[in-house]
């Protein structure tokens, strides 16, 4: 997680280092940040997807106070999307809920 994800996040900061190392090993990167500014170039820098953890307008104090909860919620949703992508690629697994078409 990063407070604010922008082009500078790729230049000598932890998100940039993590993204480059992950890309070198073929591992996709999802970046979670308090805010995302100027997302152009993030993918070229190794960040495959990104999102803000802040669910809507709030004060800075509220963002700091709720950051841990919001980060946990955003991480859970990101992993749910990864799981959906895996199921789309491989098809439903035994035990998955499958609804009949209308």
C-alpha positions as CSV (number, residue, x, y, z in Angstrom):
1,X,0.0,0.0,0.0
2,X,1.1,3.5,-0.7
3,X,-0.4,6.8,0.5
4,X,-0.5,8.2,-3.0
5,X,0.3,6.3,-6.1
6,X,1.8,8.3,-8.9
7,X,4.7,8.4,-11.4
8,X,7.1,9.1,-8.6
9,X,6.1,5.9,-6.9
10,X,8.0,4.0,-9.6
11,X,11.2,6.0,-9.0
12,X,13.2,4.7,-6.1
13,X,10.2,4.0,-3.8
14,X,9.1,0.7,-2.6
15,X,6.2,0.2,-5.0
16,X,8.5,0.7,-8.0
17,X,11.1,-1.8,-6.6
18,X,8.4,-4.4,-5.8
19,X,6.8,-3.9,-9.3
20,X,10.1,-4.4,-11.1
21,X,11.1,-7.5,-9.1
22,X,7.6,-9.0,-9.6
23,X,7.7,-8.4,-13.3
24,X,11.1,-10.0,-13.6
25,X,9.6,-13.2,-12.1
26,X,6.3,-13.0,-14.1
27,X,4.2,-12.1,-11.1
28,X,1.4,-9.5,-11.6
29,X,1.1,-6.6,-9.2
30,X,-2.0,-4.9,-7.8
31,X,-1.2,-1.6,-6.1
32,X,-3.5,-0.4,-3.3
33,X,-3.1,3.3,-2.3
34,X,-4.9,6.0,-0.5
35,X,-5.1,8.0,-3.7
36,X,-4.1,7.3,-7.3
37,X,-2.9,10.3,-9.3
38,X,-1.6,10.4,-12.9
39,X,-2.0,6.6,-13.5
40,X,-0.5,6.8,-17.0
41,X,2.8,4.9,-17.0
42,X,2.1,2.7,-14.0
43,X,1.5,-0.4,-16.1
44,X,4.7,0.2,-18.0
45,X,6.4,0.5,-14.7
46,X,5.2,-3.0,-13.7
47,X,2.0,-2.2,-11.9
48,X,-0.7,-4.2,-13.6
49,X,-3.7,-2.8,-11.7
50,X,-4.3,-0.2,-9.1
51,X,-7.1,1.3,-7.0
52,X,-7.7,3.7,-4.2
53,X,-8.7,2.2,-0.9
54,X,-10.7,5.3,0.1
55,X,-14.3,4.6,-0.6
56,X,-15.4,8.2,-1.0
57,X,-14.8,11.8,0.1
58,X,-13.4,12.1,3.6
59,X,-11.1,14.2,5.7
60,X,-7.4,13.4,6.0
61,X,-7.9,12.6,9.7
62,X,-10.7,10.1,8.8
63,X,-8.5,8.6,6.1
64,X,-5.6,8.0,8.6
65,X,-8.0,6.7,11.2
66,X,-9.7,4.2,8.9
67,X,-6.8,3.3,6.6
68,X,-6.2,-0.2,8.1
69,X,-9.9,-1.2,7.7
70,X,-10.1,0.2,4.2
71,X,-6.9,-1.5,3.2
72,X,-8.2,-4.8,4.4
73,X,-11.5,-4.3,2.6
74,X,-9.7,-3.3,-0.7
75,X,-7.3,-6.2,-0.5
76,X,-10.2,-8.6,0.0
77,X,-12.0,-7.3,-3.0
78,X,-8.8,-7.4,-5.1
79,X,-8.3,-11.0,-4.2
80,X,-11.9,-11.8,-5.0
81,X,-11.4,-10.3,-8.5
82,X,-8.3,-12.5,-8.9
83,X,-10.3,-15.5,-7.9
84,X,-13.1,-14.6,-10.4
85,X,-10.4,-14.3,-13.1
86,X,-9.0,-17.7,-12.3
87,X,-12.5,-19.3,-12.4
88,X,-13.2,-17.7,-15.8
89,X,-10.0,-19.1,-17.1
90,X,-10.4,-22.6,-15.7
91,X,-14.2,-23.0,-15.3
92,X,-16.2,-23.6,-12.1
93,X,-14.8,-25.9,-9.5
94,X,-16.6,-28.6,-7.7
95,X,-18.6,-26.9,-4.9
96,X,-18.9,-23.5,-6.7
97,X,-22.3,-22.0,-6.8
98,X,-23.6,-22.2,-10.4
99,X,-27.0,-20.7,-11.2
100,X,-29.1,-21.8,-14.1
101,X,-29.4,-19.3,-17.0
102,X,-32.7,-17.4,-17.3
